[in-house]
């Protein structure tokens, strides 16, 4: 089985679109038998699901991910487990011990708006 963990600054990417690279780990049972770091320089976020599919990835462990990316992965037969934080090793450990399950839905989209005289604020 191959598992991919998108990273940002060495940790699980908090938002899928902000991925700097991806660790692809090959597992046999509960042992890591191979590991490769896939640099994403010049790769657009919407190209990543197909790239991981071509490498035989079956599961993606990530932080936040929007519904569009989730559906792209599902269409390629790749399971997405999201809502994870921490190091890739912590995410893999949580997945392997069954602590994590697929996220309950999609990330909420937030937008910034300028409130008169009060600067910027977040809206859901």
C-alpha positions as CSV (number, residue, x, y, z in Angstrom):
1,X,0.0,0.0,0.0
2,X,1.2,3.5,-0.8
3,X,0.3,6.5,1.4
4,X,1.0,10.1,0.5
5,X,1.4,12.9,3.1
6,X,1.5,16.4,1.7
7,X,3.9,18.7,3.6
8,X,4.3,22.3,4.3
9,X,7.5,23.4,6.1
10,X,8.1,19.8,7.1
11,X,4.8,19.2,8.8
12,X,1.4,17.9,7.5
13,X,0.1,20.5,5.2
14,X,-2.6,22.5,6.9
15,X,-4.4,23.2,3.6
16,X,-3.9,20.9,0.6
17,X,-3.3,23.7,-1.8
18,X,-0.3,25.0,0.2
19,X,1.7,21.8,-0.3
20,X,5.5,22.2,-0.9
21,X,6.2,18.5,-1.3
22,X,4.7,15.1,-0.7
23,X,6.1,12.1,1.2
24,X,5.1,8.9,-0.5
25,X,5.5,5.9,1.8
26,X,5.2,2.2,0.8
27,X,3.9,0.0,3.5
28,X,3.8,-3.8,3.9
29,X,1.7,-4.6,6.9
30,X,2.8,-2.1,9.5
31,X,6.3,-1.7,8.2
32,X,7.6,1.1,5.9
33,X,9.4,-0.6,3.1
34,X,10.1,2.5,1.0
35,X,9.9,6.3,1.1
36,X,10.2,8.9,-1.6
37,X,9.8,12.7,-1.4
38,X,8.1,14.2,-4.4
39,X,9.0,17.8,-4.9
40,X,6.1,19.9,-6.4
41,X,8.1,22.8,-7.8
42,X,6.0,24.2,-10.7
43,X,3.2,21.7,-10.1
44,X,-0.3,23.2,-9.8
45,X,-2.5,21.9,-6.9
46,X,-5.1,20.4,-9.2
47,X,-2.3,18.3,-10.9
48,X,-1.3,16.6,-7.6
49,X,-4.2,14.0,-7.4
50,X,-3.4,12.6,-10.9
51,X,0.4,12.6,-10.2
52,X,-0.2,10.6,-6.9
53,X,-2.5,8.2,-8.7
54,X,0.2,7.6,-11.4
55,X,2.5,6.7,-8.5
56,X,0.1,4.1,-7.1
57,X,-1.0,6.0,-4.0
58,X,-4.1,4.6,-2.3
59,X,-4.4,6.9,0.7
60,X,-3.7,10.6,1.3
61,X,-3.2,11.9,4.9
62,X,-3.6,15.7,5.1
63,X,-4.7,18.7,7.1
64,X,-7.6,20.7,5.5
65,X,-8.8,19.9,2.0
66,X,-11.7,21.4,0.1
67,X,-14.5,19.4,-1.5
68,X,-13.2,19.8,-5.0
69,X,-9.8,18.1,-4.2
70,X,-11.6,15.5,-2.1
71,X,-13.8,14.6,-5.1
72,X,-10.7,14.6,-7.5
73,X,-9.1,12.0,-5.2
74,X,-12.3,9.9,-4.9
75,X,-12.7,9.9,-8.7
76,X,-9.2,8.3,-8.9
77,X,-9.9,5.7,-6.2
78,X,-7.8,7.4,-3.6
79,X,-9.0,7.6,0.0
80,X,-8.5,11.0,1.8
81,X,-8.1,11.2,5.5
82,X,-8.0,14.8,6.6
83,X,-8.0,17.0,9.7
84,X,-4.6,15.9,10.7
85,X,-1.9,18.1,12.3
86,X,1.7,17.4,13.3
87,X,4.6,15.6,11.7
88,X,4.1,13.1,8.9
89,X,5.3,10.4,11.3
90,X,2.5,11.4,13.8
91,X,-0.1,11.4,11.0
92,X,1.0,7.9,9.8
93,X,1.0,6.6,13.3
94,X,-2.5,7.9,13.9
95,X,-3.7,6.3,10.6
96,X,-2.0,3.0,11.3
97,X,-3.5,2.7,14.9
98,X,-7.0,3.5,13.5
99,X,-7.3,6.8,15.4
100,X,-8.2,8.8,12.4
101,X,-11.1,8.3,10.0
102,X,-12.1,10.2,6.9
103,X,-13.1,13.8,7.6
104,X,-16.8,14.4,8.2
105,X,-17.3,16.7,5.3
106,X,-15.5,19.6,3.6
107,X,-13.4,22.5,4.8
108,X,-15.5,25.6,5.2
109,X,-14.6,28.3,2.8
110,X,-13.7,31.5,4.5
111,X,-13.5,34.9,2.8
112,X,-12.0,38.1,3.9
113,X,-14.0,41.3,3.8
114,X,-13.3,44.8,4.8
115,X,-15.5,46.1,7.5
116,X,-15.9,49.9,7.6
117,X,-13.3,51.4,9.9
118,X,-12.5,48.0,11.6
119,X,-9.9,46.5,9.3
120,X,-10.3,43.0,8.0
121,X,-12.3,40.2,9.5
122,X,-13.0,36.5,8.7
123,X,-16.4,35.3,7.6
124,X,-17.6,31.8,7.2
